Amino acid sequence: MDFKQIDYLLEIRRTMSLNRAAESLKVSQPTLSYQLRRIEAEVGFDIFERTGRSLSLTPAGEQFCIHLSAIRTEMRKAVEQCQNIGGRYREGIRVGLPVRPALRLLPEAIRRLSREFPDVLVTPVFHPYDEFDRFLAGETDLEFTEMGRMSRTPGVREVHLYYSAIYLIVRDDDPLASRAMVGEEDLSGRTLMVGGGSPPQLEAVQRRVIESSDVGYYNSHDHDTTLVNVAVGSGVCLSPGFLRGDDPGYRWIPFDCPERFDCGICAMEKEDRPSVLRLIEILEEVHSEYSGPMRPGARRAWERVRRVAMILAGYATAATPDPWRSALAAPEGLSAPHRPRHPSCMRDRPARRPRRGRTARTSPCASPSCP
């Protein structure tokens, strides 16, 4: 079979009519019937049952068409990928990950890499969580992983990137949605979604919550099914932060527990391409700068929430210096040139070029503390 015959067969399956399929494919109906007979003779079984002028798939034909559709899709992706590499790029790097948020800073890493290696194409490859078959088969060059998951696999090395906390997912109209942080006691009387291939750390938290609190549980097949169940109000769920998406209608609340996920990326020890090694270094750099997958603003908000919790618990007072405010403040005796000392003061701002016919001026400051 060639790919033209596969296209013929898939179009017949889509239209379930030789006449409509022939019209869509721009061939004659006798030609299409002849090609169908050749395919069935080659594979050795009937793909369609003919009853008068109607067609219906046989059980074997239905499975055969499903596999052919997957093959055709993969072939199209391969052709498009190779066209990109052949036209502009000389090398490709494939990064495997379960969901886009697992490596939120990957786009920034790709931008930095392109400055040093403009002829290298980096492509994300998405697959189910905790699936390493493609990586071990050489279909991906780098793979997102939890540290320790691949440590016993010969010839594989792991590189730490960030830590990910555990979150409680609820509807945005849930009574807990306004909370800055929740604990085990807040789930009393609720239904917790469990299962779905949860990592060991998450399973330990789920068991502890169910055993120590008045919490019911409901088995869910996977993460996406769990989110659907949360959306319809069937319960709530605990999830690693690296799975956090931007779907509307949900609220991700930090869950108070000591468990966290050590997230990183793995590569083959024999990998020696400079572009791949440099991409690993850049991923370490960007995650070190931003302290994990959260944006700097989100991290600042998280630190302030933690500070308020410490004040309420008695571990700190309002007079205790805020580490973020101290870090952002200008050094003693120096003013920050990028912002005024007072809201209406213009003296610390660099003078802008006046428009034609006008003179430059600054607004006076009414504050008695302004020099």
Phi, psi and omega per residue, in radians:
M1 nan 2.454 3.020
D2 -1.919 3.078 -3.055
F3 -1.250 -0.436 3.058
K4 -1.162 -0.703 3.103
Q5 -1.163 -0.627 3.079
I6 -1.093 -0.739 3.110
D7 -1.098 -0.697 3.091
Y8 -1.021 -0.850 -3.059
L9 -1.140 -0.731 -3.131
L10 -1.200 -0.568 3.107
E11 -1.251 -0.648 3.060
I12 -1.104 -0.712 3.115
R13 -1.122 -0.639 -3.115
R14 -1.212 -0.743 -3.070
T15 -1.593 -0.413 -3.058
M16 0.930 0.649 3.111
S17 -2.739 2.238 3.125
L18 -1.182 -0.662 -3.126
N19 -1.138 -0.855 -3.135
R20 -1.163 -0.660 3.109
A21 -1.134 -0.730 3.115
A22 -1.106 -0.706 3.118
E23 -1.134 -0.696 3.133
S24 -1.197 -0.656 -3.106
L25 -1.487 -0.072 3.138
K26 1.094 0.722 3.045
V27 -2.288 2.929 3.128
S28 -1.389 2.737 -3.132
Q29 -1.151 -0.713 3.076
P30 -1.063 -0.636 3.102
T31 -1.113 -0.732 3.139
L32 -1.182 -0.685 3.099
S33 -1.109 -0.686 3.122
Y34 -1.125 -0.757 3.131
Q35 -1.124 -0.654 3.115
L36 -1.119 -0.726 3.107
R37 -1.124 -0.684 3.111
R38 -1.103 -0.730 -3.138
I39 -1.123 -0.792 -3.119
E40 -1.136 -0.621 3.096
A41 -1.183 -0.595 -3.114
E42 -1.270 -0.741 -3.092
V43 -1.427 -0.401 3.061
G44 1.543 0.278 3.064
F45 -2.648 2.794 -3.140
D46 -1.368 2.296 3.110
I47 -1.632 -0.656 3.132
F48 -2.139 2.583 2.963
E49 -1.770 2.264 -3.112
R50 -1.819 2.118 3.073
T51 -2.171 1.701 -3.033
G52 1.167 -2.116 3.107
R53 -1.749 0.019 -3.129
S54 -1.679 2.667 3.121
L55 -2.129 2.588 3.020
S56 -2.550 2.508 -3.119
L57 -1.307 2.393 2.966
T58 -1.349 2.805 3.092
P59 -0.968 -0.736 3.106
A60 -1.168 -0.680 3.136
G61 -1.140 -0.627 3.131
E62 -1.135 -0.811 3.103
Q63 -1.119 -0.663 -3.135
F64 -1.107 -0.750 -3.129
C65 -1.191 -0.593 3.091
I66 -1.087 -0.790 3.125
H67 -1.170 -0.700 3.120
L68 -1.106 -0.659 3.116
S69 -1.107 -0.727 3.103
A70 -1.137 -0.715 3.119
I71 -1.101 -0.735 -3.121
R72 -1.141 -0.671 3.113
T73 -1.136 -0.784 3.125
E74 -1.130 -0.633 3.116
M75 -1.148 -0.712 3.126
R76 -1.126 -0.730 3.102
K77 -1.083 -0.723 -3.129
A78 -1.117 -0.731 3.140
V79 -1.128 -0.791 -3.139
E80 -1.113 -0.722 3.134
Q81 -1.096 -0.791 -3.120
C82 -1.220 -0.550 3.058
Q83 -1.122 -0.713 3.098
N84 -1.106 -0.797 -3.118
I85 -1.171 -0.738 -3.094
G86 -1.217 -0.531 -3.093
G87 -1.430 -0.735 -3.023
R88 -2.202 -0.519 -3.020
Y89 -1.939 2.664 3.109
R90 -1.883 -0.173 -3.084
E91 -2.636 2.608 3.128
G92 -2.232 2.509 3.063
I93 -2.154 2.173 -3.139
R94 -1.872 2.188 -3.098
V95 -1.961 2.037 -3.138
G96 -1.576 2.361 3.114
L97 -2.735 2.652 -3.079
P98 -1.289 -0.734 -3.137
V99 -2.498 2.759 -3.120
R100 -1.042 -0.733 -3.123
P101 -1.100 -0.288 3.138
A102 -1.048 -0.562 3.055
L103 -2.271 1.252 -3.102
R104 -1.072 -0.526 -3.077
L105 -1.609 0.164 3.103
L106 -1.056 -0.741 3.101
P107 -1.013 -0.711 3.105
E108 -1.134 -0.682 3.097
A109 -1.125 -0.680 3.123
I110 -1.144 -0.708 3.115
R111 -1.077 -0.741 3.134
R112 -1.172 -0.687 3.139
L113 -1.140 -0.643 -3.095
S114 -1.129 -0.417 3.083
R115 -1.216 -0.566 -3.133
E116 -1.642 -0.568 -3.129
F117 -2.253 1.333 -3.085
P118 -1.175 -0.271 -3.117
D119 -1.749 0.310 3.131
V120 -1.942 2.249 3.128
L121 -1.793 2.162 3.098
V122 -1.831 2.165 -3.076
T123 -2.152 2.158 3.025
P124 -1.330 2.442 3.113
V125 -2.113 1.990 -3.079
F126 -1.649 2.462 -3.112
H127 -2.703 2.961 3.125
P128 -1.031 2.651 -3.132
Y129 -1.073 2.481 3.070
D130 1.115 0.596 3.080
E131 -2.015 2.021 -3.072
F132 -2.009 0.201 -3.093
D133 -1.090 -0.745 -3.126
R134 -1.146 -0.677 3.132
F135 -1.140 -0.799 -3.132
L136 -1.185 -0.452 3.107
A137 -1.484 -0.040 3.123
G138 1.493 0.200 -3.140
E139 -1.427 -0.320 3.009
T140 -2.227 2.625 -3.099
D141 -1.639 -0.612 3.089
L142 -2.232 2.644 -3.071
E143 -2.489 2.276 3.028
F144 -1.164 2.426 -3.098
T145 -2.711 2.827 2.914
E146 -1.525 2.354 -3.091
M147 -1.021 2.305 -3.111
G148 1.719 -0.322 -3.103
R149 -1.177 -0.634 -3.112
M150 -1.915 0.210 -3.057
S151 -1.163 -0.474 -3.132
R152 -1.604 0.009 3.114
T153 -1.478 2.125 -3.115
P154 -1.073 2.437 3.053
G155 1.387 0.208 -3.125
V156 -2.108 2.363 3.057
R157 -2.084 2.597 -3.105
E158 -2.007 2.584 3.132
V159 -2.273 2.174 -3.135
H160 -1.261 2.445 3.094
L161 -2.086 -0.884 -3.081
Y162 -2.838 2.950 3.034
Y163 -1.846 2.482 -3.131
S164 -2.137 2.264 3.139
A165 -1.459 3.080 3.097
I166 -1.792 2.418 -3.101
Y167 -2.129 2.665 2.977
L168 -1.721 2.248 -3.139
I169 -1.821 2.170 3.095
V170 -2.335 2.955 2.995
R171 -1.175 2.678 -3.112
D172 -1.226 -0.207 3.068
D173 -1.811 0.214 3.117
D174 -1.261 2.572 3.107
P175 -0.992 -0.461 3.140
L176 -1.472 -0.114 -3.019
A177 -1.121 -0.430 -3.121
S178 -1.529 -0.057 -3.103
R179 -1.369 2.503 3.087
A180 -1.398 -0.451 3.109
M181 -2.750 2.590 3.129
V182 -2.257 2.770 3.109
G183 -2.264 -3.021 -3.093
E184 -1.084 -0.655 -3.094
E185 -1.147 -0.407 -3.125
D186 -1.310 -0.234 -3.102
L187 -1.672 0.082 -3.131
S188 -1.051 2.268 -3.136
G189 1.430 0.037 -3.139
R190 -1.722 2.920 3.062
T191 -1.848 2.180 -3.092
L192 -1.828 2.234 3.060
M193 -1.351 2.233 -3.114
V194 -2.269 2.992 3.111
G195 1.502 -2.577 3.118
G196 1.172 0.565 3.130
G197 1.246 0.619 -3.123
S198 -1.125 2.462 3.061
P199 -1.106 2.797 -3.097
P200 -0.995 -0.712 3.141
Q201 -1.071 -0.730 -3.123
L202 -1.217 -0.671 3.094
E203 -1.071 -0.662 3.120
A204 -1.114 -0.727 3.119
V205 -1.162 -0.735 3.140
Q206 -1.065 -0.780 3.131
R207 -1.107 -0.745 -3.130
R208 -1.113 -0.710 -3.140
V209 -1.147 -0.767 -3.108
I210 -1.174 -0.670 -3.099
E211 -1.330 -0.576 -3.038
S212 -1.653 -0.243 -3.088
S213 -2.235 2.900 3.092
D214 -1.433 1.259 -3.050
V215 -2.131 2.244 3.018
G216 -1.498 2.917 3.139
Y217 -2.427 2.745 -3.110
Y218 -2.467 2.222 -3.110
N219 -1.341 2.303 3.124
S220 -2.187 2.556 -2.983
H221 -1.284 -0.771 -3.079
D222 -2.664 3.117 -3.052
H223 -1.134 -0.743 -3.124
D224 -1.132 -0.716 3.079
T225 -1.100 -0.666 3.115
T226 -1.083 -0.750 3.133
L227 -1.106 -0.655 3.088
V228 -1.105 -0.747 3.125
N229 -1.124 -0.633 3.077
V230 -1.159 -0.713 -3.100
A231 -1.119 -0.595 -3.120
V232 -1.518 -0.005 3.078
G233 1.521 0.315 -3.130
S234 -1.354 -0.285 -3.132
G235 2.937 -2.930 3.096
V236 -2.180 2.972 -3.132
C237 -2.580 2.756 3.025
L238 -1.813 2.448 -3.054
S239 -2.581 2.603 3.011
P240 -1.126 2.548 -3.138
G241 -1.125 -0.448 -3.096
F242 -1.252 -0.133 3.053
L243 -1.665 0.035 -3.055
R244 -1.171 2.126 3.119
G245 -1.881 -2.952 -3.118
D246 -1.930 0.407 -3.112
D247 -1.152 2.308 3.087
P248 -1.266 2.751 3.096
G249 1.654 -0.098 -3.128
Y250 -2.063 2.712 3.044
R251 -2.252 2.135 3.120
W252 -1.726 2.020 -3.067
I253 -1.995 2.259 3.100
P254 -0.992 2.343 -3.120
F255 -1.794 2.276 -3.066
D256 -1.363 1.726 3.100
C257 -2.775 2.687 -3.103
P258 -1.345 -0.320 -3.085
E259 -1.216 2.524 3.040
R260 -2.675 2.935 -3.073
F261 -1.904 2.268 3.082
D262 -1.626 1.790 -3.013
C263 -1.757 2.515 -3.139
G264 -2.774 -2.785 -3.124
I265 -2.436 2.561 -3.112
C266 -2.125 2.671 3.122
A267 -2.546 2.826 3.069
M268 -1.264 2.445 -3.134
E269 -1.096 -0.489 -3.135
K270 -1.403 -0.079 3.133
E271 -1.171 2.052 -3.088
D272 -2.256 0.203 3.110
R273 -1.197 2.283 -3.108
P274 -1.012 -0.644 -3.110
S275 -1.156 -0.698 3.136
V276 -1.195 -0.785 3.126
L277 -1.089 -0.656 3.129
R278 -1.221 -0.637 3.102
L279 -1.104 -0.684 3.088
I280 -1.081 -0.761 3.118
E281 -1.096 -0.719 -3.129
I282 -1.175 -0.681 3.082
L283 -1.061 -0.702 3.071
E284 -1.109 -0.692 -3.105
E285 -1.142 -0.868 -3.056
V286 -1.174 -0.626 3.117
H287 -1.286 -0.532 3.061
S288 -1.197 -0.670 3.139
E289 -1.176 -0.719 -3.056
Y290 -1.712 0.017 3.086
S291 0.967 0.797 3.074
G292 2.002 -3.027 -3.047
P293 -1.329 -0.147 -3.127
M294 -1.409 2.633 3.057
R295 -1.182 2.750 3.134
P296 -1.008 -0.694 3.123
G297 -1.109 -0.680 3.121
A298 -1.170 -0.671 3.119
R299 -1.153 -0.688 3.113
R300 -1.090 -0.751 3.112
A301 -1.096 -0.698 3.129
W302 -1.105 -0.707 3.132
E303 -1.140 -0.643 3.125
R304 -1.217 -0.640 3.054
V305 -1.081 -0.747 3.110
R306 -1.103 -0.662 3.139
R307 -1.135 -0.753 3.103
V308 -1.080 -0.713 3.114
A309 -1.092 -0.671 3.118
M310 -1.159 -0.670 3.116
I311 -1.127 -0.784 3.141
L312 -1.129 -0.563 3.141
A313 -1.445 -0.134 3.111
G314 1.579 0.112 -3.131
Y315 -1.474 -0.209 -3.133
A316 -2.637 2.886 3.082
T317 -2.133 2.950 3.136
A318 -1.125 -0.408 -3.133
A319 -1.414 -0.197 3.122
T320 -1.143 2.271 -3.110
P321 -1.010 2.415 3.082
D322 -1.427 2.066 -3.090
P323 -1.036 -0.607 3.139
W324 -1.219 -0.750 3.136
R325 -1.136 -0.673 3.125
S326 -1.144 -0.673 -3.112
A327 -1.196 -0.543 -3.092
L328 -1.541 -0.267 -3.113
A329 -1.251 2.684 3.108
A330 -1.312 2.680 3.118
P331 -1.039 2.762 -3.115
E332 -1.045 2.294 3.107
G333 1.504 -0.099 -3.138
L334 -2.088 2.562 3.078
S335 -1.789 2.669 3.129
A336 -1.413 1.979 -3.052
P337 -1.214 -0.251 -3.058
H338 -1.571 -0.047 3.095
R339 -2.645 2.628 -3.138
P340 -1.296 2.770 3.079
R341 -1.259 -0.529 -3.111
H342 -2.243 2.653 -3.033
P343 -0.967 -0.629 -3.070
S344 -1.764 0.045 -3.075
C345 -1.517 2.355 -3.136
M346 -1.982 0.096 -2.983
R347 -1.261 -0.480 -3.114
D348 -1.544 -0.123 3.129
R349 -1.521 2.498 3.085
P350 -1.127 2.416 -3.115
A351 -1.135 2.321 3.104
R352 -1.513 2.665 3.104
R353 -1.130 2.194 -3.122
P354 -1.210 2.660 3.043
R355 -1.180 2.848 -3.119
R356 -1.090 2.231 3.109
G357 1.567 0.009 3.141
R358 -2.159 2.790 3.112
T359 -1.903 2.606 3.134
A360 -1.293 2.457 3.117
R361 -2.633 2.791 3.098
T362 -2.084 2.675 3.136
S363 -1.412 2.387 3.113
P364 -1.236 2.684 3.119
C365 -1.880 2.245 -3.092
A366 -1.485 -0.101 -3.080
S367 -1.269 2.267 3.139
P368 -1.177 -0.314 -3.129
S369 -1.509 -0.085 -3.129
C370 -1.483 2.241 -3.122
P371 -1.191 nan nan
